[in-house]
Amino acid sequence: MPPLFQRPPGNSLPQAKDRWTPIYFEHGRIEVDDSSIKWIGADGLVCHLPVAALSCLLLGPGVSVTHAAVKACADSNTPLAWVGEDCLRFYAFGITPTHDNSNSRLHASVWADKKKHAAVGRRMFKWRFPEIEVEKYSIKELRGMEGIRVRALYGELGRRYGVTWKGRDYNTSNWCLADSVNRAISAANASLYAVTYAICSSMGFIPSLGFVHAAGTLPFVYDMADLYKHETSFPAAFEAVAQSSDCIEERVRLILKCKIEESRFLHRLPKALSELFVFDC
């Protein structure tokens, strides 16, 4: 008997920039259905998913996934990410096999080279501060400048959307203690991390080897996501709160999806990843 899911040829798989934005699921089951996979919701909804066209599947509470479905995602180079309710937490990810390890080897070699490591970190800050000569500042000083930039951006977004901003304050052990805008930022950032992880891993880069961030399991993902928060997750959070404080996490995901599409994030991030590791001989 032939397998339920036939592995597609590697050269037929769309690149990350051409895939759909991630889809979030909760309370249901994902299984293989002939040449694709399908979602069976607890409410009876059945939805067929073109697995090779998705950039990532975000699996929330109450989701079960069959072994065959996980294999189909791996064969299609489509990552899985396990997240908390409404994407408020990013728990784990499924490593997706790539068809070429050249980017992994390049990433590791640059990360291990002190001069190139620092150069990549400064390049990331240069993209944030194109008007200054980043070579004149230490990485620690540049981190301080970034903190000032982000705090100013929060204040600006608060004024733009008419949302009261008291500062970044949340408790990871009890999200309910945070105000609406802090919960919205956390939810939007977690979703953005999942999308960023999906693109980085599908291209063969190593999520655990960061150049600005060092802590945690996904420092490189945090490095790259930080470059786009100002036009994706941050404005999505403030816009969601400006509309209503009800169902804030669900609303911010929908707005974030629009921001990702408007900013052409799925097209720009793969290009940025390729440019990041280019060095003159």
C-alpha positions, 0 to 999 in steps of 0.5 A: 500500500502506498503511503498516505502522503507522498513526499513532494520533490524538493525543487517543487517546494515554495520558498519561505517568502512565497508561503502563507502566513502561519495559522493558529489552531486550538482544540482539535486534531491535525491528521493526514488526508491523501495529498495534504493534511486536514484540521478537525476542530472540536466544533466539527469544522473540517478544513483541508490545509495545503501543507507545503504552502504554509510557513508554520502551524501554530499549535495551541491548547487542546491540539493533537497531531498524528505522527503521519501529519508531523512527517508530512510537515517535515517532508514539506519543510513546514515547521510546527510551533507549540504555543500557549493559549492565544499565542501568549507563550512560545513553548517549543518548536519542531525542527524542520529538515532543510534540503541543504546545510550550507546556511547552517555551516555559514551561520555557525562559522560566522558565529564562532569567528569573533570579528565576524560575530561582532560585525553581524551584530553591528550590521543588525544595529546599522539597520536600526540606526542607518544615520549613525556610524555604529563602528564608533560604539560598543555592542553594550552602548548600541543595546542601550540606544536600542532600549531608548528607541523602543521606549520612545516608540511605545510612547509614540504608538500610545499617542497615535492610537490613544492608548494609555502607556505606563511602561512594559510590565508583565508577569510570565506566571500570571498574564492576567495581572498585566494590562491590555496593551502589555498582554497584546504586545506579549501575544503579538511578539510570541506570534512574530517569534513563531513566524521568524523561527519558521523562516529561519529554520526553513532556510537552514539557519540556527535559532540558538546562535544569536549575535545580539541576544545570547540567552534562551533557546531562540536568540537568533530568532529574537535578533531577527524579530527585533528588526521588524517589531516596530512595523508589525507586533508593536503597532498591531498591539496598540491598534488592537487595544485601541479597538477594544480590550475584549478578546485582545489576544485573538484580535491582535493576531488578526491585526498582526497578520495584516501588518505582516502582509502589509510590510512584506515581512515574509519576502523581506526577512529571507532577503535580510538573512541572506544579506546578513552573512555576506562579507567582502573577501 
